[in-house]
């Protein structure tokens, strides 16, 4: 099953996979919220998940899927190749992570691997994984979320500790308006829509663990 909000991409991926007779696309979904019902209806062997979805992130959708269908493998197929997204996706339960632009043979190989119970990482990002996993989470926060500024990482950590905007403003000696602006930017850059999702992403890399 393909989960992606771009119809042309879904059509292209479906055609590429089915032309090789290596896979059959049994269902599609445009949003993370539609995934549970689509999975229940179509019973796919593998879910190909985009990271950027219009309602919740693919990471959150993967996390929910891991809770409701723990044996169903998820392959992330996304434009995002940053370290934070990679690590968060794997920690959410994804079995594989491949960047869009990979050839159909590479995607098909990844599908077969995760369907068989294995794990697969795209060749262009595999080299970074061991360095990510060996580093200290808090120390590497800015590397894991390269789109965030140092101040935004500080705000994200305080969000992960459960602080509201007023307390964050007090601790960082900022106005509440400035904090609200930082929170908005953090949500946009992490592609999340709620504090709960932001907390989940932050906890994935160790922020707020001493709360």
Secondary structure as the mmCIF struct_conf table of DSSP 4:
data_model
#
loop_
_struct_conf.conf_type_id
_struct_conf.id
_struct_conf.beg_label_comp_id
_struct_conf.beg_label_asym_id
_struct_conf.beg_label_seq_id
_struct_conf.end_label_comp_id
_struct_conf.end_label_asym_id
_struct_conf.end_label_seq_id
STRN STRN1 UNK A 2 UNK A 3
BEND BEND1 UNK A 5 UNK A 5
HELX_RH_AL_P HELX_RH_AL_P1 UNK A 7 UNK A 19
TURN_TY1_P TURN_TY1_P1 UNK A 20 UNK A 21
BEND BEND2 UNK A 22 UNK A 22
STRN STRN2 UNK A 28 UNK A 29
BEND BEND3 UNK A 30 UNK A 32
TURN_TY1_P TURN_TY1_P2 UNK A 33 UNK A 34
HELX_RH_AL_P HELX_RH_AL_P2 UNK A 35 UNK A 42
BEND BEND4 UNK A 45 UNK A 45
STRN STRN3 UNK A 46 UNK A 49
BEND BEND5 UNK A 51 UNK A 51
BEND BEND6 UNK A 54 UNK A 56
HELX_RH_AL_P HELX_RH_AL_P3 UNK A 58 UNK A 68
TURN_TY1_P TURN_TY1_P3 UNK A 70 UNK A 71
STRN STRN4 UNK A 73 UNK A 78
BEND BEND7 UNK A 79 UNK A 79
HELX_RH_AL_P HELX_RH_AL_P4 UNK A 83 UNK A 92
TURN_TY1_P TURN_TY1_P4 UNK A 93 UNK A 93
BEND BEND8 UNK A 95 UNK A 95
STRN STRN5 UNK A 96 UNK A 99
TURN_TY1_P TURN_TY1_P5 UNK A 100 UNK A 101
HELX_RH_AL_P HELX_RH_AL_P5 UNK A 104 UNK A 115
TURN_TY1_P TURN_TY1_P6 UNK A 116 UNK A 117
STRN STRN6 UNK A 120 UNK A 121
HELX_RH_AL_P HELX_RH_AL_P6 UNK A 123 UNK A 134
BEND BEND9 UNK A 135 UNK A 135
TURN_TY1_P TURN_TY1_P7 UNK A 137 UNK A 140
HELX_RH_AL_P HELX_RH_AL_P7 UNK A 141 UNK A 144
TURN_TY1_P TURN_TY1_P8 UNK A 145 UNK A 147
BEND BEND10 UNK A 148 UNK A 148
HELX_RH_AL_P HELX_RH_AL_P8 UNK A 150 UNK A 160
TURN_TY1_P TURN_TY1_P9 UNK A 161 UNK A 162
HELX_RH_AL_P HELX_RH_AL_P9 UNK A 165 UNK A 172
TURN_TY1_P TURN_TY1_P10 UNK A 173 UNK A 173
HELX_RH_AL_P HELX_RH_AL_P10 UNK A 176 UNK A 190
TURN_TY1_P TURN_TY1_P11 UNK A 191 UNK A 191
BEND BEND11 UNK A 194 UNK A 194
HELX_RH_AL_P HELX_RH_AL_P11 UNK A 195 UNK A 204
TURN_TY1_P TURN_TY1_P12 UNK A 205 UNK A 210
#
